[in-house]
């Protein structure tokens, strides 16, 4: 649970006659994380298997078809594929696949050509219909827009400011017909050809937008409408045929895209192997508990003609990480991966996040009403959006923690419904003669425990990786520093001489140890231990901010309820709903981000380096 799965390095060698069988076996087991071989003077890389090019071509065509048909990834129904391609539809050979995909490409190309032609014809008909409708609106015959040698004409939209007077300023010989349409007007203007350019400049000043003068041989607008309707029916029918094509072949295409993607990886994986003229070499990492079964299966599949060597990881090996946590802890691997995966030798912090993240979140939100509301919200999100399962599970657990703390505080939507174990508004404690809010005392206590837990985990990491001396000097020295300061502080307040000098001596010793373990960098970072612990005061600050805003919302709404006016009382209900929704949103966002920060900055910095790479076995795919 606290460590990733133990890995062993394997080296597999054998004759090239057994290469395909070895690849098939490794792909089926999905437990070998490959170490990619780099070409060298002594050992070349392998070559793809013989079907690699053919599979790649078909795969490219399949993906192009999926894109062209607009097929989205979804669970595959092989029975649907079988209905279209027969009982063997889920297991076709490359030749048949090649032929089928080419035929489908031709069908889609024909559809696009037909769709393009129909769209062009519809556009022409719509343009012609617009021309007829404008002529009807202006009360003129379409035939007047013919070719003339001495007369020029303009048909289109202008703004409302255009007037006949402006045309008169250019020529007395003109014919103008106009009609209003919303904030613009449609004009048909006939002028002598010799003043065409001047008139054009005039109407351009009034944002002239021409209407295309076109004729597809129709005698009337009614005839044009009839043809346009017929064309749109053809368009709809063609679209339905396309959708039917998509529905019929979606499962088939998705299935074979998945199958050929795997086959392509198997065909091309020799490029990641080492090779000579007659032999191949594979290197990788395998979980320790699966090495024996893999060895036995490889020997069986290749008639015992390959050799498998197994070795433990070296100190400097870049070993992949396969996190191994129980189901309740599993979602918190997501938060760890957001930061960085642990190195193979490091403690996996997922379990510690599982323990403390919900506590910090609940301490800050700490309200039965808000906790229950957020629990229902994240349960709904998890149900509706399964892709958010991990983060939803985390926040559901955090919401449950908020309910528990709400019981401790006795709060429901900011109202102290009953006397809990601790009041966030009133409880104080005396420390060194000074009154301190009890929430602040608990927050600092959480900080001390959390930070020192980080040092203890860091001690274990250093012990495993660099030995006892490094672990003591780099991690226990900081705990000793805190202990010495605590003794010195208490002795000073109580006026105890011996403990005071003892605390000072331990403080000096801790400084020497920190310097020996981390050098000048460690001494420079001395103030960070205090800022890290004080940073946990945000647990109190966000908690008090949440309760303060809730109290303000409640008090404000109560004033409306006391008015006796039904409208004001309804306004009070609205204030309660909107106000508490806003406070709930802030109450979720703030505690989530600040809990995450306390782990990433204050906690992880005491033991966690990270930078591990995820275990990704050959044959394993992220859908």
FENDASUL-V312407 format. One record per residue. RES is the residue in three letters. OMEGA is omega in whole degrees, 0 to 359 (NA if undefined). Layout:
res:RES omega:OMEGA
res:RES omega:OMEGA
This chain:
res:UNK omega:182
res:UNK omega:180
res:UNK omega:173
res:UNK omega:180
res:UNK omega:178
res:UNK omega:182
res:UNK omega:173
res:UNK omega:177
res:UNK omega:179
res:UNK omega:174
res:UNK omega:183
res:UNK omega:177
res:UNK omega:178
res:UNK omega:178
res:UNK omega:183
res:UNK omega:176
res:UNK omega:180
res:UNK omega:184
res:UNK omega:182
res:UNK omega:180
res:UNK omega:179
res:UNK omega:179
res:UNK omega:180
res:UNK omega:181
res:UNK omega:180
res:UNK omega:181
res:UNK omega:181
res:UNK omega:182
res:UNK omega:178
res:UNK omega:179
res:UNK omega:182
res:UNK omega:172
res:UNK omega:188
res:UNK omega:167
res:UNK omega:186
res:UNK omega:179
res:UNK omega:176
res:UNK omega:181
res:UNK omega:178
res:UNK omega:179
res:UNK omega:183
res:UNK omega:188
res:UNK omega:181
res:UNK omega:172
res:UNK omega:181
res:UNK omega:178
res:UNK omega:178
res:UNK omega:176
res:UNK omega:193
res:UNK omega:182
res:UNK omega:186
res:UNK omega:182
res:UNK omega:180
res:UNK omega:180
res:UNK omega:180
res:UNK omega:179
res:UNK omega:181
res:UNK omega:181
res:UNK omega:177
res:UNK omega:180
res:UNK omega:178
res:UNK omega:181
res:UNK omega:177
res:UNK omega:178
res:UNK omega:179
res:UNK omega:178
res:UNK omega:182
res:UNK omega:180
res:UNK omega:179
res:UNK omega:182
res:UNK omega:179
res:UNK omega:177
res:UNK omega:180
res:UNK omega:176
res:UNK omega:187
res:UNK omega:176
res:UNK omega:183
res:UNK omega:178
res:UNK omega:178
res:UNK omega:177
res:UNK omega:181
res:UNK omega:179
res:UNK omega:181
res:UNK omega:187
res:UNK omega:179
res:UNK omega:185
res:UNK omega:180
res:UNK omega:185
res:UNK omega:182
res:UNK omega:184
res:UNK omega:183
res:UNK omega:178
res:UNK omega:185
res:UNK omega:181
res:UNK omega:179
res:UNK omega:178
res:UNK omega:180
res:UNK omega:181
res:UNK omega:181
res:UNK omega:182
res:UNK omega:177
res:UNK omega:178
res:UNK omega:181
res:UNK omega:177
res:UNK omega:180
res:UNK omega:179
res:UNK omega:180
res:UNK omega:178
res:UNK omega:177
res:UNK omega:178
res:UNK omega:182
res:UNK omega:179
res:UNK omega:178
res:UNK omega:180
res:UNK omega:180
res:UNK omega:180
res:UNK omega:179
res:UNK omega:180
res:UNK omega:179
res:UNK omega:180
res:UNK omega:178
res:UNK omega:180
res:UNK omega:179
res:UNK omega:180
res:UNK omega:179
res:UNK omega:178
res:UNK omega:179
res:UNK omega:179
res:UNK omega:178
res:UNK omega:179
res:UNK omega:179
res:UNK omega:182
res:UNK omega:178
res:UNK omega:178
res:UNK omega:177
res:UNK omega:182
res:UNK omega:181
res:UNK omega:180
res:UNK omega:179
res:UNK omega:180
res:UNK omega:177
res:UNK omega:185
res:UNK omega:182
res:UNK omega:180
res:UNK omega:179
res:UNK omega:179
res:UNK omega:177
res:UNK omega:178
res:UNK omega:187
res:UNK omega:183
res:UNK omega:174
res:UNK omega:181
res:UNK omega:179
res:UNK omega:177
res:UNK omega:181
res:UNK omega:183
res:UNK omega:170
res:UNK omega:179
res:UNK omega:186
res:UNK omega:183
res:UNK omega:181
res:UNK omega:180
res:UNK omega:179
res:UNK omega:182
res:UNK omega:181
res:UNK omega:179
res:UNK omega:180
res:UNK omega:179
res:UNK omega:180
res:UNK omega:182
res:UNK omega:176
res:UNK omega:182
res:UNK omega:180
res:UNK omega:173
res:UNK omega:184
res:UNK omega:173
res:UNK omega:183
res:UNK omega:178
res:UNK omega:180
res:UNK omega:172
res:UNK omega:184
res:UNK omega:183
res:UNK omega:180
res:UNK omega:175
res:UNK omega:177
res:UNK omega:179
res:UNK omega:167
res:UNK omega:189
res:UNK omega:178
res:UNK omega:181
res:UNK omega:175
res:UNK omega:182
res:UNK omega:185
res:UNK omega:179
res:UNK omega:184
res:UNK omega:184
res:UNK omega:179
res:UNK omega:179
res:UNK omega:180
res:UNK omega:177
res:UNK omega:180
res:UNK omega:185
res:UNK omega:176
res:UNK omega:176
res:UNK omega:180
res:UNK omega:174
res:UNK omega:181
res:UNK omega:176
res:UNK omega:187
res:UNK omega:172
res:UNK omega:184
res:UNK omega:178
res:UNK omega:188
res:UNK omega:176
res:UNK omega:178
res:UNK omega:178
res:UNK omega:179
res:UNK omega:183
res:UNK omega:185
res:UNK omega:177
res:UNK omega:181
res:UNK omega:178
res:UNK omega:180
res:UNK omega:179
res:UNK omega:180
res:UNK omega:180
res:UNK omega:180
res:UNK omega:178
res:UNK omega:179
res:UNK omega:180
res:UNK omega:180
res:UNK omega:173
res:UNK omega:177
res:UNK omega:178
res:UNK omega:181
res:UNK omega:180
res:UNK omega:179
res:UNK omega:179
res:UNK omega:178
res:UNK omega:177
res:UNK omega:178
res:UNK omega:178
res:UNK omega:177
res:UNK omega:176
res:UNK omega:179
res:UNK omega:182
res:UNK omega:182
res:UNK omega:190
res:UNK omega:184
res:UNK omega:182
res:UNK omega:179
res:UNK omega:182
res:UNK omega:179
res:UNK omega:180
res:UNK omega:184
res:UNK omega:172
res:UNK omega:178
res:UNK omega:182
res:UNK omega:184
res:UNK omega:175
res:UNK omega:178
res:UNK omega:180
res:UNK omega:179
res:UNK omega:178
res:UNK omega:179
res:UNK omega:182
res:UNK omega:186
res:UNK omega:184
res:UNK omega:176
res:UNK omega:176
res:UNK omega:178
res:UNK omega:179
res:UNK omega:167
res:UNK omega:184
res:UNK omega:167
res:UNK omega:180
res:UNK omega:188
res:UNK omega:186
res:UNK omega:174
res:UNK omega:179
res:UNK omega:179
res:UNK omega:175
res:UNK omega:178
res:UNK omega:181
res:UNK omega:181
res:UNK omega:174
res:UNK omega:187
res:UNK omega:185
res:UNK omega:182
res:UNK omega:186
res:UNK omega:183
res:UNK omega:181
res:UNK omega:178
res:UNK omega:180
res:UNK omega:182
res:UNK omega:182
res:UNK omega:179
res:UNK omega:180
res:UNK omega:181
res:UNK omega:183
res:UNK omega:184
res:UNK omega:180
res:UNK omega:177
res:UNK omega:183
res:UNK omega:175
res:UNK omega:181
res:UNK omega:181
res:UNK omega:176
res:UNK omega:183
res:UNK omega:180
res:UNK omega:177
res:UNK omega:179
res:UNK omega:173
res:UNK omega:183
res:UNK omega:185
res:UNK omega:178
res:UNK omega:177
res:UNK omega:186
res:UNK omega:178
res:UNK omega:186
res:UNK omega:174
res:UNK omega:183
res:UNK omega:185
res:UNK omega:183
res:UNK omega:176
res:UNK omega:187
res:UNK omega:180
res:UNK omega:183
res:UNK omega:188
res:UNK omega:182
res:UNK omega:184
res:UNK omega:171
res:UNK omega:178
res:UNK omega:179
res:UNK omega:177
res:UNK omega:181
res:UNK omega:175
res:UNK omega:179
res:UNK omega:172
res:UNK omega:179
res:UNK omega:177
res:UNK omega:169
res:UNK omega:184
res:UNK omega:184
res:UNK omega:187
res:UNK omega:170
res:UNK omega:174
res:UNK omega:185
res:UNK omega:183
res:UNK omega:182
res:UNK omega:181
res:UNK omega:173
res:UNK omega:178
res:UNK omega:181
res:UNK omega:193
res:UNK omega:182
res:UNK omega:179
res:UNK omega:179
res:UNK omega:180
res:UNK omega:180
res:UNK omega:181
res:UNK omega:179
res:UNK omega:181
res:UNK omega:181
res:UNK omega:169
res:UNK omega:182
res:UNK omega:182
res:UNK omega:182
res:UNK omega:180
res:UNK omega:180
res:UNK omega:180
res:UNK omega:179
res:UNK omega:180
res:UNK omega:177
res:UNK omega:179
res:UNK omega:180
res:UNK omega:184
res:UNK omega:173
res:UNK omega:178
res:UNK omega:179
res:UNK omega:179
res:UNK omega:180
res:UNK omega:184
res:UNK omega:182
res:UNK omega:182
res:UNK omega:180
res:UNK omega:180
res:UNK omega:188
res:UNK omega:185
res:UNK omega:183
res:UNK omega:178
res:UNK omega:178
res:UNK omega:179
res:UNK omega:185
res:UNK omega:173
res:UNK omega:177
res:UNK omega:177
res:UNK omega:178
res:UNK omega:177
res:UNK omega:176
res:UNK omega:178
res:UNK omega:178
res:UNK omega:179
res:UNK omega:179
res:UNK omega:176
res:UNK omega:176
res:UNK omega:178
res:UNK omega:181
res:UNK omega:181
res:UNK omega:187
res:UNK omega:173
res:UNK omega:184
res:UNK omega:175
res:UNK omega:181
res:UNK omega:178
res:UNK omega:184
res:UNK omega:179
res:UNK omega:181
res:UNK omega:179
res:UNK omega:178
res:UNK omega:183
res:UNK omega:177
res:UNK omega:180
res:UNK omega:183
res:UNK omega:194
res:UNK omega:190
res:UNK omega:179
res:UNK omega:176
res:UNK omega:180
res:UNK omega:178
res:UNK omega:180
res:UNK omega:177
res:UNK omega:181
res:UNK omega:177
res:UNK omega:181
res:UNK omega:178
res:UNK omega:184
res:UNK omega:177
res:UNK omega:179
res:UNK omega:179
res:UNK omega:178
res:UNK omega:181
res:UNK omega:179
res:UNK omega:177
res:UNK omega:175
res:UNK omega:181
res:UNK omega:179
res:UNK omega:181
res:UNK omega:184
res:UNK omega:180
res:UNK omega:181
res:UNK omega:171
res:UNK omega:176
res:UNK omega:178
res:UNK omega:180
res:UNK omega:176
res:UNK omega:177
res:UNK omega:177
res:UNK omega:180
res:UNK omega:179
res:UNK omega:181
res:UNK omega:179
res:UNK omega:180
res:UNK omega:189
res:UNK omega:187
res:UNK omega:176
res:UNK omega:187
res:UNK omega:183
res:UNK omega:180
res:UNK omega:181
res:UNK omega:181
res:UNK omega:185
res:UNK omega:186
res:UNK omega:185
res:UNK omega:181
res:UNK omega:179
res:UNK omega:180
res:UNK omega:176
res:UNK omega:177
res:UNK omega:178
res:UNK omega:180
res:UNK omega:181
res:UNK omega:180
res:UNK omega:179
res:UNK omega:178
res:UNK omega:179
res:UNK omega:181
res:UNK omega:181
res:UNK omega:180
res:UNK omega:181
res:UNK omega:181
res:UNK omega:180
res:UNK omega:182
res:UNK omega:180
res:UNK omega:181
res:UNK omega:187
res:UNK omega:185
res:UNK omega:178
res:UNK omega:180
res:UNK omega:181
res:UNK omega:177
res:UNK omega:178
res:UNK omega:179
res:UNK omega:179
res:UNK omega:178
res:UNK omega:178
res:UNK omega:179
res:UNK omega:180
res:UNK omega:180
res:UNK omega:177
res:UNK omega:179
res:UNK omega:181
res:UNK omega:179
res:UNK omega:178
res:UNK omega:179
res:UNK omega:182
res:UNK omega:187
res:UNK omega:179
res:UNK omega:181
res:UNK omega:180
res:UNK omega:180
res:UNK omega:180
res:UNK omega:179
res:UNK omega:183
res:UNK omega:180
res:UNK omega:181
res:UNK omega:184
res:UNK omega:181
res:UNK omega:180
res:UNK omega:179
res:UNK omega:178
res:UNK omega:181
res:UNK omega:180
res:UNK omega:180
res:UNK omega:180
res:UNK omega:175
res:UNK omega:177
res:UNK omega:176
res:UNK omega:177
res:UNK omega:187
res:UNK omega:181
res:UNK omega:177
res:UNK omega:180
res:UNK omega:178
res:UNK omega:180
res:UNK omega:181
res:UNK omega:180
res:UNK omega:180
res:UNK omega:178
res:UNK omega:179
res:UNK omega:179
res:UNK omega:180
res:UNK omega:181
res:UNK omega:182
res:UNK omega:180
res:UNK omega:181
res:UNK omega:181
res:UNK omega:178
res:UNK omega:178
res:UNK omega:181
res:UNK omega:181
res:UNK omega:184
res:UNK omega:183
res:UNK omega:179
res:UNK omega:185
res:UNK omega:180
res:UNK omega:178
res:UNK omega:178
res:UNK omega:175
res:UNK omega:176
res:UNK omega:177
res:UNK omega:177
res:UNK omega:179
res:UNK omega:178
res:UNK omega:179
res:UNK omega:184
res:UNK omega:183
res:UNK omega:181
res:UNK omega:182
res:UNK omega:174
res:UNK omega:178
res:UNK omega:180
res:UNK omega:177
res:UNK omega:178
res:UNK omega:177
res:UNK omega:182
res:UNK omega:175
res:UNK omega:184
res:UNK omega:182
res:UNK omega:179
res:UNK omega:179
res:UNK omega:183
res:UNK omega:183
res:UNK omega:173
res:UNK omega:179
res:UNK omega:180
res:UNK omega:181
res:UNK omega:178
res:UNK omega:184
res:UNK omega:186
res:UNK omega:186
res:UNK omega:186
res:UNK omega:184
res:UNK omega:183
res:UNK omega:182
res:UNK omega:183
res:UNK omega:196
res:UNK omega:176
res:UNK omega:178
res:UNK omega:181
res:UNK omega:179
res:UNK omega:176
res:UNK omega:185
res:UNK omega:174
res:UNK omega:182
res:UNK omega:185
res:UNK omega:176
res:UNK omega:181
res:UNK omega:181
res:UNK omega:184
res:UNK omega:172
res:UNK omega:183
res:UNK omega:NA
